[in-house]
Amino acid sequence: MDNQLVWQEEYNTGVEDIDKEHQRLFKIINKLLAVTEENDEEKSRWACQEGIKYFKGHAVKHFADEERYMASVGYEGLERHCLIHRDFRENTLPALEEELERTSYAPDSMAHFLGVCSGWLIGHTLTEDHAITGGKVSKWEHLLPDEQLAAVKKTIIQLVFDMFHLESKVISDAYGGEKFGRGVYCCLAYGTEQDDRRQEILMVFEEKLLLNTVGKVMGLRTNRLDTMLLNAARYTTRQFVGRLTEYFPEWQTYDLKEENLLTYEQFRQVFEREKPQVSLLFNTGGAGYFAYCAIAPHLLENGVGTPLQADNAMSEVEQYLTMREEQAAQDAASNRRKILVVDDSLTIRQAMMRLLQEDYEAAVAESGVAAIRTITLNRPDLILLDYEMPVCDGKQTLEMLRLEKSFADIPVIFLTGRGDPEVVKQLLALKPAGYLLKYLKPAEIKKKIDAFFEKQKG
């Protein structure tokens, strides 16, 4: 059995009952992994059905026990933690079960189920559950309470239907800023006359979604984003966000103060600077993806993008489109390869982006779970994967990738800060496409990546 979850010391929260339940969930997943490797398809299907029922029942019981414990110790993050449990119980698990039933428990669907459950369990244990005992700070500590977040989701889905007659579905309650398709990135900053703080709304649209919505409403017969369509999309976005604020009285004192069109790099800069209150990723079926992110009121920093105002809007929109077209032409002419950098260190992610973005289409993810979501949305040609990540480490992330048939052939090069023989032996045993030492000079790292792609051509 090659694919097995191994309980490690850092998974312990220090609360004996919680740790025992986590270990039981690991064992259940391992039994399911073992079942999927059996040759008897009928027996395997039946065992998977029963095993998944047992896993779901045990997980739900564990969530309830854990929530009672958090309440008994007066844990301040109880409400947020319950929200995360509920999202997994009511959204993630049912969607996975629906896929299993639809495909008659096909091997690919089982691999998807186990990959998602394994990644969620590991990440949740090492972040949210450790936060109960003060071990870690939750990335999503500023998320809106359950009822408000549900209201935001419901309102957005209804607005999209009312405006464009499209059915949309939330596919992530914790969108991590991953790149999908050719995106258009909008930032709207709202504030009041009495307060220097700003509420920022970030909206990301897959280009084809704008063509399928705003473009169709305008009767435009085009397969590309032009000045007219982008300006229409800007004002549609303003109206969309304005309509959304009508449902939330506390937002109605805010007026639009600043609007920006951002590159992906600028969007990541804003996204990583602050912790979001809302960060939702939606799918509208074949029409395309979009994301809605609301950042808690804070002092607005300067330097990301040029604000669009009446006297510069035309020239800035033209410049934005020209830049996009030049980038697209450059990508097409050079056949730029896509590289995904997966590392928990913001410093490393930013440094690798600067190093790679001139010659490659580079994207970043801060964890193994975020990497899976990014790859689903925008498949890379190479993954540079941090071997020593603290949540879901490089080994576990690689195993999750190999469980997904559609991801298994993507080459992975490990990034590591340790070059001692023991570590090198461990990572090479996983049969990656190679490894890079983080302490090498940037030019050397770039040279090795270039050489990897040159070797592929040969």
N, C-alpha and C positions, 0 to 999 in steps of 0.2 A: 504494500500500500504506500504509494509515493506521496499522496496528498493527505496529510493529517495535520490537524491543529495541535500544536504542542503548548501546554500550559507553561508559562514562564513566571519567574519570581516577580517581575515588575507588574504583572497583572493583579497581584494581591492589593486589595484596598485597605486591609487591616481589620475589616469587619468579617469575622469568621463565617457567619451564616451567608452573607452575600458572596464571599469567595467560594464557598462550597457549591452554591447554586450556579455560579459562573462555570465552575469546573464540570458540573453535570451537563450544562448546555454545550460545552466543548465536546464532551463524550458523545452526546446525541449526534452532533454534527459529524464527528468522526465515524460513528456507526453508519450514518447515511452515506458518507464518502466511501466507506468499504462496500456498502450494498451496490453503489453505482458501478463498481468495478467487476461485479459478477457477470457471468456470461448468460445466465438464464434470464431473458428479458421479461417474461411474464412474472416470475418470482421477484425479480428486481423491482418491477413496477408496483406490485402489491406491497413489498417491504417499504418502498419509498412513501407510498400513500400513508401507511400506518406510522412510519417514522416521523413524517412531517406533522401529522396530527399530534403525536406525542411531543414533538419539539414546540409546536405552537401552544399546546396546553401548558407545558412546563414554563415556557417563556412568559405567558400571561400571568400564571400563578406567581412567578418570580417577580414580575413587575409590581404586582399588588403587594407582595411581602416587602419589597424594597421601598415602596412608597410609604408603607406603614412605618418602617424603620426611620425614614427621613422625617416623617411627621413627629415621631417620638423624640427625636433629638433636636427638633426645631430647625431643620436645615432650611436656610433662606432660599435656596434654589429649587424648592420642592415643586412649585407650580410649573417652572420651566422644564424640569426633569420629567414631570408627568406628561407634559406636552410632547416631548420627544418619544416617550414610551407609546403614547397614543398614536402618534404619527406612524411608528413602526407597526403597531398592532392593527390600525384601521386603514392605513394606506399601503405601506410597503408589502406586508405579508399578503393581503388580499390580491394585490396586483400580481405578485409572484404565483400565488395559487391559481389565479385565473389563467395565467400563461401555461402552467403545468397541466391543467384540465384541458385547455384548448389543444395542446400538443400531445395529449395522452402520455404525459410524463416522459417525453423524449429526452435523450441524454443531454442535448444542448440546454434544454429548459431546466433540467436537474442541476447542471453545472452552474447555470445562471442563479438559480435559487440558493445553492450552497455558497457560491462566491459572494453574493450580496449579504447573506446572513452571517457568513464568517467575517467579512469586512466590517459590517455594522457592529457585530458583537465585540470584536477586538477594539475598534475605535471608540465605541461607547464605554467599554470597561476602562480604557486607559485615559479617557478625558472626563466624561460626565460623571462616571461612578467614582473616580478618584477625587473629583471635586467635592463629593459628599464629606470626605474626611480631610479636605483642605489640601489634597495632594496636587491638584491641577486646577487651572482656571478655565472655565468653559469658553470656547470661542464664541458661542452664541448667547452669552450672558445678557445681552441687551434686547433679545427678541421680545416682541410684544406678547402679552399674556394670551393664553389659548383662545379665549372668546374673541378678542380683537383680531388676532391673526386669522381666525376662521372667517370673520366678517370681511377682512381685506380680500381673502381668496375668493369668497363667494361674490363679492362686489366686482372684482376684476373679471371673473368668468362671465358674469351677467353683462358687464359693459362691453366685452368683446363680442358677445352674441348680439346685443342690441345694436352695436355700431356696424358689425361686419357679417352677422349671421354665421359666425364660426363657433363650433363647439371646442372649448379649450379645457385642458386638464393639467393640474399641478403635478409635475413629476419630481419636484424636489422642494422641500420646505427650507432647505439650507443651501441654496445655490452659492457655490464658492468662487464665482467669477470666471468660470471656464469659458474657453472660446468655442463658438459654434458657427460653422459656415462663415460667410462674409457678413460680418456684423456691422450695424450702425449703432454707435454708442452716444446716448444723450444724457446730459447732466442738467437738471433743473434745480436751482437753489432758491429756497423760499425763506423769507424772514419778516420781521415786524419793524416798525419805526422805533419802537422802544427798546429793542434788544439787538445786540451785535451778533447773536448766534444765528446759525442758519440750519434749516432742515434740507438736506440734499436728497433728491430722488434721481436714481440712475435707472434708465431704461435701455435695454439692449434688444435689437430686432435683427433677426436673420433677414438678409436683403430680400430673399424671395417672399417673405411674409409681407413686407411693405408693397411689393409688386402685386401680391394676391389680395391685399386689403385696400389700402389707400389708392393704389394704382387702378384697381377695378372700379372703385367708387367714382374716380375721376374719368373713367372711360378711356384710360391710356392704354394703348396697345404697344407695350414696350417690354423688353426683357432685361432692361438695365436701368439703374438709378440715375435720374437726371436732375437738373436744378429744380424744375417744377415739382417733381415728385418728392424730392427731399424737403423742400420748403413746405409742401402740403403735409408731409409726415411730421415735420417739426410742430406745426400748429395743431395737428390732430393729437400729437402727444401731449401738448399743453392742455387741450380740452379734456383728454382722457384723464390726466392727473387732476385737473380741476374738478371734473365730475366725481372722481374718487374722494377728494377732500370734503365734498358736500356730505358724505356719510359719516364723517368724523369731526364733531364740533370743535375739538381742541386744535384742529388744523386750520380752521376757517379764519383765524386771525393772521395767518401768514399770506403774504403776497409774493409773486414771482419777482426775484431780485436779479437773477443771473441765469443765462442759458449758455450751454457749451455743447459743441460737437467734438467728440474725443476720438483719438486713435485707441486701439486696443491697449497699447502700452500706457497711455494716459488714464484710461479707465481702470486698469489694474492698480495704478498709482493711487487713485482716489479710493478704490475698493479696499486696498490693503492698509490704508492710513487710518480708517475708522471701523468700528464694529457696527454691523447693521442691526436695525430693529426688525426689518423685514427683508428677506432675500429669497425670492420665489422664482422658479424656472417653470415655464409652461410649454406645452406642446399643443399645437392646433391641428394635429393629424398631418396631412400632407402639405398644409399651407406653410408651415414653418414654426420655429421656436421664438419665444421672447422671454425676457427676464425683467422682473420688477424688484428694485432694491430701495429701501428707505433707510437713510442713515440718521441716527438720533441727532437732535439739535446740538451743534458744536460751533466753535469759532472757525469760520471758513478760512482756509489757507489759500494764498495766491499761487499762481505759477503753473496751473494745469489747464491748458487750453486758453483761447481768446474768447471772452464773453461776446455773445452775439447781441448787437444793438441795432437800432434803426439805421444808423449811418454806416454800419459796416457789414450788415447781414448778407447782402448780395455778394459782396466780394469774398467774405469768409466761407459762404456755402460753395461758391465756385471753386475756391481754393481747396476746400475739403474734398469735393468731388474729383478735382484734378489729381490731388494726392492719392486718392483711392484708385483712380484709373492708372496712374503711373505705377503704383505698387502692384496692381493686378497684371499690368503689361510686363513689368519686371519679373514677376513670379512666373508668368507664362513663358517668357523668353528664356529665362534661366532654368525653368523647370525646378524651382526652388523646393528642396526637400523640407518636410515638416519634422520638427524635433520637439518633443515634450520633455521638459525638465521637471522632475518630481523631487522636491526637497522641502523639509519643514523649515529651513532657514530662509528668511526673507532676504538676507544679505546674499546668499548663494544664488537664489532665484534671480535677483536683480542683476548680479554680476554675470550670470550665464546669459540672460536676455541681452545685455549690452554686447557680450562677446559674439553671440550667434546671429542677432537679428539682421545684420547687414547682408549675410549670405544665405540665411535659412529663414523659413517661416517658423518662428519659435513661439511656444506657448509654455505656461507654467502651471503646476498644481502643487499644493502644499501638503498633501497626504495621499496615501494609497487609495482611499475611497474617492477623493476628488479626482485622482488620476483616472480611475475607471469611468467616472462620469465624463471627463474630458475626452477620453478615447472614444466613447460612445458617440459624442457629438462631433468630433473632428479627429479622425484617425491619423496618427502620425506615422512617419517612416522610420523613426528611431525614438526610443525612450531612454533618457538619461535618468537613472533611478538611484536615489540616495539609499545606500545599504544600511545605514545606522539610524533611520528615522525612529522617533520614540513611540509613535502610536501604532501604526501598522508598518512594520519595518520592510526593508527591501525584499527580503526572502518571502515574506507573506504576500506582499503585493505581486511579486513575480508569480507566485503560486496561483493567486486569484486570476491573473491574466491568462495563465495557461489552462485554467479551468474553462475559460470562454473560448470556444472554437474559433470565433471570428477575430480574437485578439492574439491567439497563441503563436502566430507566425511573425508578430512584430518584434524586431530585434531590440534587445535591452542591454545597455551598457551600464554597469554599476558605477556610482560615484562613491568614493570612500575616502575618509580622512586618515585611514590606517593602512600602512603598507607592510605590516609585519607578516611573516610567512603563515601564521596560524589563520589570520583573517583572510588573506589571499586564497589559502587552501579552501576555506569554507565557502567563499563566494564563487570560486571556480567550479566547485562541486555542483553548483546549481546550473551550470552550463549556460551562462549568459553569452552575449556576443563579445564581451570584453569588460574591462574595468578601467577607470580613470582615477588617479589620485588627486584629491582636491587641492593639495598644496603645490601642484605643478604650476608653472607660470601660465597665464592665460593663453599666450601664443602657442605653448606646447599642447595644451588641451585642445585648442582649435585645430592644430595641425593633425592631431590624432583622429578627431572627428572627420576632418576632410579626407584623411587617408581611409577611414572606414567606408565612406561612400565611394571613393575611387576604386577600392577593392571590389565593391558590389558591382560596379560597371564592368569590371574585367571578368 
